[in-house]
């Protein structure tokens, strides 16, 4: 719970630093789309995090196989929506360096998801393999 609160506090602080300087700029279709994508993605990250509950951890470990909610369709919604959040933020703020950050984050998320998959498969075996066949990424 403390990790979740700290993560959200850091994110809110970062947004408070970056967003105000760009609010006076015109709301082009690109900025509007970026704001919608970023807000929707952040909302889905929060939902996914809540659905994980105590199963959330920074390092790959297998305490419980979460297969409901967003996890019923997507194995790694936090990773996916995190990438979309960066994309939306890069569109909203004229900060294209966020796209460079995204290019670095995607391979890192792929490696993390593979490590998690190995841990989950080792722990839950056929149950995880069935779950994996029925979900995306």
C-alpha positions in Angstrom: 0.0 0.0 0.0 2.8 2.4 0.8 4.5 1.7 -2.6 1.2 2.5 -4.3 0.7 5.8 -2.4 4.3 6.8 -3.0 4.1 6.0 -6.7 0.9 8.0 -7.1 2.4 11.0 -5.2 5.5 11.0 -7.4 3.3 10.9 -10.5 1.1 13.7 -9.3 4.1 15.8 -8.4 5.7 15.3 -11.8 2.4 16.2 -13.6 2.1 19.4 -11.4 5.6 20.4 -12.5 5.1 19.8 -16.2 1.5 20.5 -17.0 1.0 24.1 -15.8 3.5 25.6 -18.2 1.6 24.0 -21.2 -2.0 24.7 -20.2 -1.9 28.2 -21.8 -1.1 26.7 -25.2 -3.8 26.1 -27.7 -5.8 22.9 -27.5 -5.0 21.3 -30.8 -6.6 18.0 -31.8 -3.3 16.3 -31.0 -3.2 17.8 -27.5 -6.8 16.9 -26.9 -6.2 13.3 -28.0 -3.1 13.1 -25.9 -5.0 14.3 -22.8 -7.7 11.8 -23.4 -5.2 8.9 -23.9 -3.1 9.9 -20.9 -6.2 10.3 -18.6 -7.8 7.1 -19.7 -4.5 5.2 -19.4 -3.8 6.5 -16.0 -7.3 5.6 -14.9 -6.8 2.0 -16.2 -3.4 1.8 -14.5 -5.1 2.6 -11.2 -7.9 0.1 -11.8 -5.3 -2.6 -12.7 -3.3 -1.8 -9.6 -6.3 -2.1 -7.4 -7.4 -5.4 -9.0 -3.9 -6.8 -8.3 -4.3 -6.0 -4.6 -1.6 -7.7 -2.5 -0.3 -9.6 -5.5 1.4 -6.4 -6.7 5.2 -6.4 -6.3 8.1 -4.7 -7.9 10.0 -7.9 -8.4 8.4 -10.9 -10.0 6.9 -13.2 -7.5 3.8 -15.5 -7.5 1.5 -15.2 -4.6 -1.8 -15.5 -6.4 -2.8 -15.7 -10.1 -5.1 -12.7 -10.8 -7.4 -13.6 -13.7 -10.4 -11.3 -13.2 -11.1 -7.7 -14.2 -8.7 -6.2 -16.7 -6.5 -9.3 -16.1 -9.2 -11.5 -17.7 -8.2 -10.1 -21.1 -4.7 -8.6 -20.7 -1.9 -10.3 -18.7 0.1 -7.0 -18.2 -2.4 -4.1 -18.2 -0.1 -1.9 -16.0 2.7 -2.2 -18.5 0.5 -1.6 -21.6 -1.4 1.3 -20.2 1.8 2.7 -18.7 3.2 2.9 -22.3 0.0 4.5 -23.5 0.2 7.0 -20.7 3.6 8.1 -21.9 2.4 8.3 -25.4 -0.6 10.4 -24.4 1.5 12.7 -22.2 4.0 13.2 -25.1 1.1 14.2 -27.3 -0.4 16.5 -24.7 2.9 18.2 -23.7 5.1 19.2 -26.6 7.7 17.1 -24.9 8.9 14.6 -27.5 11.6 13.4 -25.2 8.8 11.4 -23.6 8.7 9.3 -26.8 12.4 8.6 -26.4 11.7 7.5 -22.9 8.9 5.3 -24.2 11.3 3.7 -26.7 13.5 2.8 -23.8 10.6 1.6 -21.5 9.0 -0.8 -24.0 11.9 -3.3 -24.1 12.2 -3.1 -20.4 8.5 -3.9 -19.9 8.9 -6.8 -22.4 11.8 -8.2 -20.3 9.8 -7.7 -17.1 6.7 -9.4 -18.5 8.8 -12.4 -19.6 10.4 -12.8 -16.2 7.0 -12.6 -14.5 5.6 -15.2 -17.0 8.4 -17.6 -16.1 7.8 -17.2 -12.4 4.0 -17.6 -12.8 4.4 -20.6 -15.0 6.9 -22.2 -12.5 4.4 -21.6 -9.7 1.0 -22.2 -11.3 2.0 -24.6 -14.2 -0.9 -25.6 -16.4 -3.3 -23.1 -14.8 -1.1 -20.2 -15.9 -0.6 -21.7 -19.4 -4.4 -21.9 -19.9 -4.7 -18.3 -18.6 -1.9 -17.2 -20.9 -3.6 -18.8 -24.0 -6.8 -16.9 -23.3 -5.2 -13.4 -22.8 -3.3 -10.8 -24.7 0.3 -9.8 -23.8 
